[in-house]
Amino acid sequence: MPESSVRRVIPLILGWEHLPRAFSLHGDQSGEFLVEPVPALLLDTDDGWTLIDVGMNAPLIRDPYLYQRLHGRNGLIRPILPAGDEAVVDALAQWDVEIGDITRIYLSHLHNDHAGSLRLFEAKVPVWVNRAEYDYAMTHPGPEQHGMFRIDYDDPEIEWNFIYGDVELAPGIFAFDTPGHTPGHMSFVIETKDGEGWVFAYDAGDLTENFEQEISPGGLIASTPEQGLASVMRVKEIAAERGFPIIPGHDPVVWPELIRKAGGTPPEFPAGALESV
């Protein structure tokens, strides 16, 4: 096996979502709402900077008409941006990385909180996504009703690269199928040159409880809780095989702590953001 190409793994938070706990944990009847971080990963690799997921499309949140047109379809999920112009630009800047430094993008899936800021990157930056995800996301009208906004990713200038099944995208970067949350959802194993590694579940399981209690995610597209649970179990199996910890996709405790351990500072949650909820 070739040496990993990953020098550093830098976790990022690009915003938050206020949503029912039931969206993350199938069958939850608590009525509780959570504030979950919107995650991304910046990888310092031998041949440049790699980004896994890109966060939300800010104008679609800030403009009241566009917000109502798109996010208004599901008023139970409220997107919240950090202060600043563009969350991904500001998050990269904390690590002295500019948006033009990104050499490739891998997408876990095409929901608006993971693919929304694609428009900020130059067309020459290649983008990888699961083929089943792309095919579903380009249909009509289902994806728009389930949080995939074609305005984010339906761009003829994007250099798409399609993934079929499990694949090592680069030494130290392994993507594997975890459908359920979306038809072509992928999770990632990242291992650094020094042997440290993690299994990033993304939305195969939002919270630590998904894996500790073996609960399917609640938000499923064209799938069943059984399929969602099968992906939870697959994440656990791969983590056990590799001996790496599982990083749930939107856990509000895990992600800020990851950023601190990496030497960064999590963004501040905007004061008053929940006052009108």
C-alpha positions in Angstrom: 0.0 0.0 0.0 1.5 3.4 -1.0 2.3 5.9 1.7 -0.6 8.3 2.4 -0.6 11.6 0.5 -2.3 13.4 3.4 -0.1 15.6 5.5 -2.8 17.3 7.6 -6.5 17.0 8.2 -8.2 20.3 9.0 -11.9 20.2 10.1 -14.1 23.2 9.3 -17.5 24.4 10.4 -19.2 26.5 7.6 -22.5 27.3 9.4 -25.2 25.6 11.4 -28.7 24.1 11.0 -31.5 24.4 13.5 -33.6 21.3 13.0 -35.6 18.5 14.8 -33.6 15.8 16.5 -35.8 13.4 14.6 -34.1 14.4 11.3 -30.9 12.9 12.7 -32.3 10.0 14.7 -35.0 7.8 13.1 -38.0 7.4 15.4 -37.1 10.1 17.8 -40.3 11.5 19.4 -38.7 13.9 21.9 -39.8 17.0 19.9 -36.3 18.4 20.7 -34.5 20.7 18.2 -30.8 20.7 17.8 -28.3 23.2 16.4 -25.9 21.1 14.3 -22.7 22.3 12.6 -22.3 22.2 8.8 -19.0 20.4 8.3 -16.2 20.3 5.7 -12.7 18.9 5.6 -9.6 20.7 4.3 -6.8 18.2 3.4 -3.2 19.3 3.0 -1.9 16.7 0.4 1.3 16.2 -1.5 -0.1 17.7 -4.7 -2.2 20.5 -3.2 -5.2 21.4 -1.1 -8.2 19.1 -1.2 -11.7 20.0 0.1 -14.4 17.6 1.1 -17.7 19.4 0.9 -18.1 23.2 0.6 -21.0 24.4 2.7 -24.1 26.5 1.9 -25.0 29.0 -0.8 -25.1 32.2 1.1 -27.3 34.3 -1.2 -30.0 31.7 -1.1 -30.1 32.2 2.7 -29.7 36.0 2.9 -32.1 37.0 0.1 -35.7 36.7 1.6 -37.3 35.8 -1.8 -34.7 33.1 -2.6 -34.9 31.8 0.9 -38.6 31.3 0.8 -38.4 29.8 -2.7 -35.9 27.1 -1.7 -35.4 26.8 2.0 -39.1 27.7 2.7 -40.1 24.3 1.4 -38.9 22.8 4.7 -39.4 25.3 7.4 -38.4 22.9 10.0 -34.7 23.2 8.9 -33.3 26.6 9.4 -29.8 27.3 7.9 -27.6 29.8 9.8 -24.5 31.4 8.5 -21.5 32.7 10.5 -20.6 36.4 10.3 -18.8 37.4 7.2 -19.3 37.2 3.4 -18.6 33.6 2.5 -18.2 31.0 5.2 -15.9 28.7 3.2 -13.6 31.6 2.2 -13.4 32.8 5.8 -12.8 29.3 7.1 -9.9 28.7 4.6 -8.4 32.0 5.5 -7.9 31.0 9.1 -5.4 28.4 7.7 -3.8 30.9 5.2 -5.5 29.1 2.3 -7.2 31.0 -0.4 -10.1 29.6 -2.4 -7.9 29.6 -5.5 -5.5 27.2 -3.8 -8.0 24.4 -3.8 -7.0 21.8 -6.4 -9.9 19.3 -6.1 -13.2 18.9 -4.4 -14.8 15.7 -3.2 -18.5 15.8 -2.3 -20.2 13.4 0.2 -23.5 14.2 -1.4 -25.4 17.0 -3.1 -27.6 18.5 -0.3 -27.5 22.3 -0.1 -25.4 22.3 3.1 -22.7 20.2 1.5 -22.6 21.4 -2.2 -24.0 24.9 -1.9 -20.8 26.9 -2.4 -19.6 25.2 -5.5 -20.2 28.4 -7.5 -17.3 30.1 -5.7 -14.7 27.8 -7.1 -13.1 28.2 -10.6 -14.5 25.9 -13.2 -11.1 24.3 -13.6 -11.3 22.7 -10.2 -12.4 19.1 -10.7 -15.3 17.8 -8.5 -15.9 14.2 -7.6 -19.3 12.8 -6.6 -21.0 9.4 -6.6 -22.7 8.8 -10.0 -25.9 7.6 -8.4 -26.0 10.9 -6.4 -25.5 13.0 -9.5 -28.1 11.1 -11.5 -30.7 11.5 -8.8 -29.9 15.1 -8.2 -30.4 16.0 -11.9 -33.9 14.7 -12.0 -37.0 16.8 -11.4 -38.8 17.7 -9.1 -37.8 15.3 -6.3 -34.4 16.7 -5.4 -35.6 20.3 -5.0 -38.2 19.0 -2.5 -35.5 17.2 -0.5 -32.9 19.9 0.0 -30.9 19.5 -3.3 -30.9 22.8 -5.2 -29.9 22.5 -8.8 -28.9 26.2 -8.8 -26.0 25.0 -6.6 -24.6 22.3 -8.8 -26.2 22.3 -12.3 -23.4 24.1 -14.0 -22.1 23.0 -17.4 -18.6 24.4 -16.6 -18.1 22.1 -13.6 -15.5 19.4 -14.4 -17.4 16.4 -12.9 -15.6 13.1 -12.1 -17.9 10.2 -11.2 -17.4 7.6 -8.5 -18.8 4.1 -8.8 -18.7 2.2 -5.6 -15.9 2.1 -3.1 -12.6 3.7 -4.2 -9.3 5.0 -3.0 -9.4 8.5 -4.5 -5.8 9.2 -3.5 -3.3 7.5 -1.1 -4.9 8.0 2.3 -8.3 9.1 1.0 -10.8 6.3 0.7 -14.5 6.9 -0.2 -17.2 4.2 0.4 -20.9 3.9 -0.4 -23.3 4.7 2.5 -26.7 5.2 0.8 -29.9 6.0 2.6 -29.6 9.6 3.6 -29.4 10.2 -0.2 -29.2 7.7 -3.0 -25.4 8.2 -3.6 -24.2 9.3 -0.2 -20.5 8.6 0.5 -18.4 8.4 3.7 -14.7 8.8 3.9 -11.7 7.2 5.6 -8.8 9.7 5.9 -5.3 8.5 7.0 -2.3 10.8 7.4 1.3 10.0 6.7 2.0 9.5 10.4 -0.8 6.8 10.5 -3.4 8.8 12.3 -6.9 8.3 10.8 -10.6 8.9 11.1 -13.8 7.6 9.5 -15.9 10.6 8.5 -19.4 9.3 8.3 -20.9 12.6 7.1 -24.7 12.1 6.9 -24.7 8.4 7.1 -25.0 9.3 10.8 -25.2 12.8 12.1 -24.7 12.2 15.8 -22.7 10.0 18.1 -26.0 8.3 19.1 -26.4 7.0 15.6 -23.4 4.8 16.1 -23.4 4.1 19.8 -27.1 3.2 19.8 -27.2 1.9 16.2 -30.0 4.2 14.9 -30.7 5.1 11.3 -30.7 8.7 10.3 -34.2 10.2 10.2 -33.8 12.1 6.9 -33.9 9.5 4.2 -34.4 10.0 0.4 -35.8 7.1 -1.7 -34.7 4.7 1.0 -35.8 3.0 4.2 -34.7 3.0 7.9 -33.3 -0.5 7.2 -31.0 0.9 4.5 -30.0 3.8 6.7 -29.1 1.4 9.5 -27.2 -0.8 7.1 -25.0 2.2 6.3 -24.5 3.0 10.0 -23.3 -0.5 10.5 -21.0 -0.3 7.5 -19.4 2.8 8.9 -18.9 0.9 12.2 -17.4 -2.1 10.5 -14.9 -0.1 8.5 -13.9 1.9 11.6 -13.3 -1.4 13.4 -11.3 -2.8 10.6 -9.1 0.3 10.3 -8.9 1.0 14.1 -10.0 4.6 13.5 -12.6 6.7 15.4 -15.9 7.5 13.8 -16.6 11.2 13.3 -20.4 11.7 13.0 -21.5 14.1 10.2 -23.1 17.0 12.2 -22.4 16.3 15.9 -22.5 19.6 17.8 -19.9 18.4 20.4 -17.5 16.5 18.2 -16.9 19.0 15.4 -15.9 22.0 17.5 -13.6 19.8 19.6 -12.0 18.5 16.4 -11.2 22.0 15.2 -9.6 22.9 18.6 -7.5 19.7 18.5 -6.3 20.7 15.0 -5.2 24.1 16.4 -8.1 26.2 15.0 -11.0 28.2 16.4 -14.6 27.2 15.7 -16.7 30.1 14.3 -18.9 32.0 16.8 -22.6 31.2 16.6 -24.3 34.5 15.6 -26.0 36.2 18.6 -29.7 36.3 18.3 -29.8 33.8 15.4 -32.5 31.7 17.1 -34.6 34.6 18.5 -37.3 34.3 15.8 -37.5 30.5 15.9 
